[in-house]
Amino acid sequence: MNPTDPTSSGNEQRQQVARIADAVRRRVLEHTLKHNGGYLSQACSSAELLATLYLRIMRLGPSQAPLTPRPFAGVPAADNPHAFTGADYNGPKAPDLDRFIFSPVHYALVLYSLLIELGRLGPDALDAFNRDGSTVELIGAEHSPGHEVTAGSLAQAISQAGGIALARRLRGEPGRVWVFMSDGEFQEGQTWEAFAALTHHRIGNLGVYIDANAQQCDGAMDEVSTIEPLAERLRAFGAEVHEVDGHDSDALTAAAEGFGNGDRPLAVIARTDPCRGIERMRERAPKLHYVRFKSDAEFKAYEQLLYKMRAQEASANAASHTASSQTTLGHTG
Ligand SMILES: Cc1ncc(C[n+]2csc(CCOP(=O)(O)OP(=O)(O)O)c2C)c(N)n1
């Protein structure tokens, strides 16, 4: 099935999101073991959300970029014709197509892994991860696969996305702008200034999906500085707000239905679990932000888990292959 095939049924799309989300977690765990470090809890919380955005919500064209990521060619400048944008992996810029702005760029490993699973990046793309001169950055930037803006200083991307959305509206483009954010970014003043500006300018073509995993780098959000009641606060700022289970692909998709013709920004609070799919991570709470294994025993336990995830993935793939060949036989027989 073509990932963006609009004729595939809701059931097929749901299954595909689940399969891809599991594969993203497996790939991020693999990488975390190989390098003894990684943003693993972010994969646990956001895998279904990001997969749903790419597979069911955003209208994107095919990737315009090579499967093997290009080396860094300098920052964009009038005298640098070689600079490029990582947004090429999200398809061409066209009036009717959507734009994707990836904000919490420490989640980059999760996005690269998703792009690999979707076939927008080659399977070896992570070999260049965090290497000097590579665009496959640990903290993604505007040249990194899937990224359109540099947002390592968190909460800046929504302001840039607001400008893009306003420009698109002024040009009469029907394409929407989607922003993926983390909940820690709602502890920052810039996010609220951006929402104030979005409603002031009646930006109704920008939708934000928030990975509300209740964690940030110093621990649990509520312990560091609460952002609740988030839904009420966003409504008070003039946004159309939905609060959904962030692992439920149907609920995530339904929140975006029909969006793009009104005059209010959309904010979808996706409540997620930072240990989803990797139960063992709960031992580490409340410090889940970056995983580095503390002992051989812990490393081996996660390695065993990886083998189990690989085996489950192989049998799920075999089952889906058998099901699809039976469907084909059913049609022809
Ligand atoms: C403006 C700014 N302040 C602080 C940081 C340092 N920082 C990096 S990640 C992070 C946590 C952000 O929260 P969140 O993304 O919700 O955490 P996660 O769910 O990934 O644990 C912080 C404070 C930063 N990158 N930018």
The ligand as an ORCA input file, in Angstrom:
! r2SCAN-3c Opt
* xyz 1 1
  C      15.317     27.994     24.775
  C      15.844     26.678     25.284
  N      15.903     26.467     26.619
  C      16.397     25.301     27.089
  C      16.849     24.326     26.225
  C      17.429     23.058     26.779
  N      16.532     21.920     26.597
  C      16.780     20.986     25.670
  S      15.617     19.797     25.628
  C      14.756     20.522     26.889
  C      13.486     19.899     27.413
  C      12.325     20.367     26.675
  O      11.159     19.706     27.096
  P      10.563     18.491     26.281
  O      10.922     18.620     24.867
  O       9.121     18.415     26.643
  O      11.344     17.266     26.917
  P      11.278     15.699     26.552
  O       9.844     15.306     26.420
  O      12.050     15.521     25.290
  O      11.955     15.029     27.719
  C      15.392     21.672     27.315
  C      14.889     22.547     28.419
  C      16.785     24.601     24.837
  N      17.170     23.683     23.924
  N      16.262     25.770     24.390
*
